[in-house]
Amino acid sequence: MVNQRLMAVLLLGVLIIVPLTVYADRGMPHDDGDHPMIFGVETKMLGEIARNFMIFSVTVMVWKPAFIYMNKNANQLFETPKESKKKLKRVDTLYMRLHYWISFAAVVIGGLHGYGSMEKDNGWMYWAGWAGMVLMSLTGALMLWKWPPKKVRKGSRMLHTQRVVLILTIVLLFVAHG
């Protein structure tokens, strides 16, 4: 359990530090060529939005263990444990709804970004990374909708919470964009 928490914190740190270095790099000269537009928005901007949405989605790896810990230890952590548990549950419900919708938006916007940037040499890596996002979203949807067959639920939970799938997806996206 400690290894999973450490892995989550390290991954979150990487996901925070890497985008910050990208933003810091904006002072450097770039190609100011025309970027394709989709629905009046540059595909480059769509990619940035999808990346930020994906970063938010991944924060669930920190939120869920923290929520479970606070809920289990409410008697020691809070003066009014019963009220605190209710508030935590409301925050968790809101957070998870945001997680569902923002993750879905990241997949859709990322797909539009990829479609608009199809002239790249590493196109297969873009689509492999996007396929990882789709896989995580579909398995998350199966968990949310509690699809009846127990084997389907167990398999989707295993795939959705698998850190290897997430890390592979992120690596493919970084390499494709690098």
Buried (B, 14 or more C-beta within 10 A) or exposed (E): EEEEBEEBEEBBEBBEEEBEEEEEEEEEEEEEEEBBEBEEBBBBBBBBBBBBBBBBBBBBBBBBBBBEEBBEEBEEEBEEBEEBBEEBEEEBEEBBEBBBEBBBBBBBBBBBBBBBBEEEEBEEBBBBBBEBBBBBBBBBBBBBEEEEEEEBBEEBBEBBBBEEBBBBBBBBBBEBBE
